[in-house]
Amino acid sequence: MADTEQARAAAEPGPGRAAGPPPATGGPHAPAVSTSPDREFTVESRSQGQLILRRFMAHRLAVASLILFFLIAAASLIGGRFWTWSYTEITPEFSTPPSLAHPMGTDSIGHDVLALVLRGAQKSVQVALLVALLSTGFGTLLGAIAGYYRGWVDAALMRVTDIALTVPSLALLAVLSAVLVEQSGSWVFVSIVIALLYWTTIARVVRGVFLSLREKEYVEAAKALGASDSRIIFRHLLPNTTGPIIVNATVAVAVAILIEASLSYLGIGIRPPDTSLGLLISEGQQAATTRPWLFYFPGVFIILICLTVNFVGDGLRDAFDPQQTRVRA
């Protein structure tokens, strides 16, 4: 009887006790109690490339600059084929200001300035891309060899790099460009001359990264498994150096455009009958006050190309930085 009263008291709700079924006992036929949450939360896995792309897309200025650079590059490379006037064609209008027929006006002998600017931008972009390719490839190779092997190999290659850094670049470029362009008259040789001296920066950057990466555990594991030096360099180390290489390649594009413009401005770069933005600025300098369209339009194109490339490089630097968590506007 006492046991019955205790069971009834336990079943009835008392003060401060919510009414409900009695607690289940752990019998063999008792229902299993689910401890899993009502909703499962999963995080979608992202690859390294997706994370880099996501961080770059968050940099709105870099994305806008990349779009603008592609538009300028496309207009300079193929825009001249669809424009009404050719850069060598002489129109019957001389020294006319910008109009519907000539959006950037004409020069003193009737050349359409828009056609000249498109041609000049084409040569500047071609020179910049070739310089970035050559200097980045050569500098990456030397920096990788110096950083991986160290010792006398590192010392010899870095002394060559130091000597190249101490040479007055503009003076040497002027001499080499004058000789090579006089023989060939091609923008390719101008690119080679610029690339001969600009590889030093990327070489030092890659060397520094390799000196750090070669001490990692996965490099020691690859050596223990019998991997060759070339396989370790090209399959294990270089992929982990992609970020600094790409960032420095974008900087090389802007620097090459400025150097090419300086050489053409001094008359030792690309020469007539071809043209470049630096050559157009040099020719339009005397008319900057009387016919400003001859001077300012090529200058604006150079500024836009260099600014967009620098902003893209800034976005790539943030995207490849694993410690970058701040979202850029």
Rosetta blueprint (number, residue, H / E / L):
1 M L
2 A H
3 D H
4 T H
5 E H
6 Q H
7 A H
8 R H
9 A H
10 A H
11 A H
12 E L
13 P L
14 G L
15 P L
16 G L
17 R L
18 A L
19 A L
20 G L
21 P L
22 P L
23 P L
24 A L
25 T L
26 G L
27 G L
28 P L
29 H L
30 A L
31 P L
32 A L
33 V L
34 S L
35 T L
36 S L
37 P L
38 D L
39 R L
40 E L
41 F L
42 T L
43 V L
44 E L
45 S L
46 R L
47 S L
48 Q H
49 G H
50 Q H
51 L H
52 I H
53 L H
54 R H
55 R H
56 F H
57 M H
58 A H
59 H L
60 R H
61 L H
62 A H
63 V H
64 A H
65 S H
66 L H
67 I H
68 L H
69 F H
70 F H
71 L H
72 I H
73 A H
74 A H
75 A H
76 S H
77 L H
78 I H
79 G H
80 G H
81 R H
82 F H
83 W L
84 T L
85 W L
86 S L
87 Y L
88 T L
89 E L
90 I E
91 T L
92 P L
93 E L
94 F L
95 S L
96 T L
97 P L
98 P L
99 S L
100 L L
101 A L
102 H L
103 P L
104 M L
105 G L
106 T E
107 D L
108 S L
109 I L
110 G L
111 H E
112 D E
113 V H
114 L H
115 A H
116 L H
117 V H
118 L H
119 R H
120 G H
121 A H
122 Q H
123 K H
124 S H
125 V H
126 Q H
127 V H
128 A H
129 L H
130 L H
131 V H
132 A H
133 L H
134 L H
135 S H
136 T H
137 G H
138 F H
139 G H
140 T H
141 L H
142 L H
143 G H
144 A H
145 I H
146 A H
147 G H
148 Y H
149 Y H
150 R L
151 G H
152 W H
153 V H
154 D H
155 A H
156 A H
157 L H
158 M H
159 R H
160 V H
161 T H
162 D H
163 I H
164 A H
165 L H
166 T H
167 V L
168 P L
169 S H
170 L H
171 A H
172 L H
173 L H
174 A H
175 V H
176 L H
177 S H
178 A H
179 V H
180 L H
181 V H
182 E H
183 Q H
184 S H
185 G L
186 S L
187 W H
188 V H
189 F H
190 V H
191 S H
192 I H
193 V H
194 I H
195 A H
196 L H
197 L H
198 Y H
199 W H
200 T H
201 T H
202 I H
203 A H
204 R H
205 V H
206 V H
207 R H
208 G H
209 V H
210 F H
211 L H
212 S H
213 L H
214 R L
215 E L
216 K L
217 E H
218 Y H
219 V H
220 E H
221 A H
222 A H
223 K H
224 A H
225 L L
226 G L
227 A L
228 S L
229 D H
230 S H
231 R H
232 I H
233 I H
234 F H
235 R H
236 H H
237 L H
238 L H
239 P H
240 N H
241 T H
242 T H
243 G H
244 P H
245 I H
246 I H
247 V H
248 N H
249 A H
250 T H
251 V H
252 A H
253 V H
254 A H
255 V H
256 A H
257 I H
258 L H
259 I H
260 E H
261 A H
262 S H
263 L H
264 S H
265 Y H
266 L L
267 G L
268 I L
269 G L
270 I L
271 R L
272 P L
273 P L
274 D L
275 T L
276 S L
277 L H
278 G H
279 L H
280 L H
281 I H
282 S H
283 E H
284 G H
285 Q L
286 Q L
287 A L
288 A L
289 T L
290 T L
291 R L
292 P L
293 W H
294 L H
295 F H
296 Y H
297 F H
298 P H
299 G H
300 V H
301 F H
302 I H
303 I H
304 L H
305 I H
306 C H
307 L H
308 T H
309 V H
310 N H
311 F H
312 V H
313 G H
314 D H
315 G H
316 L H
317 R H
318 D H
319 A H
320 F H
321 D L
322 P L
323 Q L
324 Q L
325 T L
326 R L
327 V L
328 R L
329 A L
